[in-house]
Amino acid sequence: MFQAKNKLVQNEHTHFHPSGDSSPSEEDKAVTKRLDAASEIIDIPLLDHIIIGKYGSFSMKRQKESTG
């Protein structure tokens, strides 16, 4: 979302796992950490990193909220 007047910008990263399994890999977890760190540096919040699989999706944000 971009709103020029208030300079509001948000980022969401979504990708597909061709295997059909939407569970995050270790690489997915590492990428999320790097995206989050980069988001802080450039002051554009990372809303979520979502993985799409054949039978569903996985939200890193939802996982983080449920595990504290």
C-alpha positions in Angstrom: 0.0 0.0 0.0 1.4 3.4 -0.9 0.0 6.7 0.2 2.2 9.6 -1.0 0.8 12.3 1.4 1.5 10.3 4.5 4.4 8.3 3.0 2.8 5.1 4.1 4.4 2.0 2.6 4.0 -1.6 3.6 5.7 -4.8 2.4 4.4 -8.4 2.2 6.4 -11.2 0.8 4.5 -14.2 -0.6 5.8 -17.2 -2.5 4.8 -20.7 -3.7 6.3 -24.0 -2.7 6.1 -26.2 -5.8 6.3 -29.3 -3.5 2.8 -28.4 -2.3 3.9 -28.3 1.4 3.4 -24.8 2.8 5.6 -25.5 5.9 8.4 -23.0 6.1 11.9 -24.3 5.5 14.9 -23.1 7.4 15.8 -20.9 4.5 12.2 -19.4 4.6 12.8 -18.6 8.3 16.1 -17.0 7.6 14.7 -14.9 4.7 11.9 -13.7 6.9 14.5 -12.5 9.5 16.5 -10.7 6.8 13.4 -9.1 5.3 12.3 -8.0 8.8 15.8 -6.5 9.5 15.9 -4.7 6.1 12.3 -3.4 6.7 13.4 -1.7 9.9 16.4 -0.1 8.2 14.4 1.4 5.4 11.4 2.1 7.6 8.9 0.0 5.6 7.2 -2.5 7.8 7.1 -6.2 6.8 3.4 -7.2 7.3 3.9 -10.9 6.7 5.8 -13.6 4.8 3.2 -16.1 3.4 4.0 -19.4 1.9 1.4 -20.9 -0.5 1.2 -24.7 -0.9 -1.1 -27.1 -2.7 -3.3 -27.6 0.3 -3.1 -24.3 2.1 -0.9 -21.5 3.2 1.4 -20.6 6.1 1.7 -17.2 7.7 4.9 -16.3 9.5 3.1 -13.5 11.3 0.4 -15.8 12.5 2.9 -18.4 13.6 4.9 -15.7 15.5 1.8 -14.4 17.2 0.7 -17.9 18.3 4.1 -18.8 19.8 4.7 -15.5 21.4 
